[in-house]
Amino acid sequence: MKAQLKTVLMIFVVLLFAAGCTTHKSYVVLMENADGTTGKLAVTGAGGEVVLEKPRTAADLDGRAGAPFAVAEDVLKRDFGPALAAQPPLPESFLLYYKTGGTVLTEESRALIPAVLEATGKHPAPDVSVIGHTDTIGDSAANEKLALQRAQAVAEIIQRAGLQVHDLTVTSHGEKNLLIPTPDNTDEPRNRRVEVTVR
Amino acid sequence: MGRWLTAFVLILAFASVGQAGETIGFVKTVTGSALVIDSGKAIPAKVGTPVKMGNTLRTGSGGSLGVTFKDNTVMSFGPDTELTVDEYFYTPGADKLKFSSSMSRGTLQVVSGVIAKLKPKAVTVKTPSAMIGCRGTRFLVKVDP
């Protein structure tokens, strides 16, 4: 009799747990990036803030700031299968470098151009951006102009090489998007680059 | 002459990405029914359809949609989903970085891009009862109103 009661109680607990699992109507799940790293999410509502830091943990979007919970693989598939399947190919970036003090690309960078052209074939309606970057030597306005000139020169080179795209934009991030973080007025050759991204 | 041309090109380059009417991304994948709604005008989404700030992206039942934005943020939508791009500013040179959107229903995957990398908390998705702030990551959102 006692054992029977225990069984009934256990079934009750399992049912309660199962019911709990299905009450997440609106929620957000933190996922790992393609490179294996994971960032963070902050979920804010009337009840306060919840921070998600572990991959595959989730928070309700009811505004109550309840505790994070784990989401099983089959639930992710059920809820997000079509959204995951609709993901376009991730953008691919190529970093090109000039020989010191000029507008001639290094040998290694010139060798990357066929790879840029090939990448456009793998993206639907490929759009390409060419972004110039400098290091932090000199003032930021001058760096923005300099980076733009470098980007324009690269855009011409890849167009001459036969680039066929849906859209091409040439812009400058000056010294505001460093590859290698440095303080101001720091000579860093790796930051003086032109970034070609195929989307 | 050369100087004028340079000046003109610079003006073009400094014009910030994110002003009304400017393309901020392109549709890359579509299945079933999906719309890009621009100032109240619904355009059936096709591969290559431009997306602008203020646009609403909507999928029907059985539809899905994938959009890649200029800062490399990749969003993909499951069926019966609606999201509006409220603000999109991608001009790191001028320290203007923001990507805020509102999602009223459906399912969404976000792979964050350069905006989230350069400015933590600049990428947000508002849902009916909560706000999601993203610091450089991939995430999934389900809104069942």
Interface residues (C-beta under 8 A of the other chain):
Chain A: K25 S26 Y27 V28 V29 L30 M31 E32 N33 A34 T37 T38 G39 K40 L41 A42 V43 T44 G45 A46 D60 L61 D62 G63 L76 D79 F80 G81 P82 A83 L84 A85 A86 Q87 P88 P89 L90 P91 S93 H123 P124 A125 D127 S129 S140 E144 K145 L148 Q152 H166 D167 T169 V170 T171 S172 H173 G174 K176 N177 T197 R199
Chain B: V9 L10 A13 F14 V17 T23 F26 V27 K28 T29 T31 V47 G48 S64 L65 G66 V67 T68 K70 N72 V74 S76 F77 G78 P79 T81 P92 G93 D95 T107 L108 Q109 V111 S112 G113 V114 A116 L118 K121 V125 T127 P128 S129 A130 M131 I132 G133 C134 R135 G136 T137 R138 F139 L140 V141 K142 V143 D144 P145
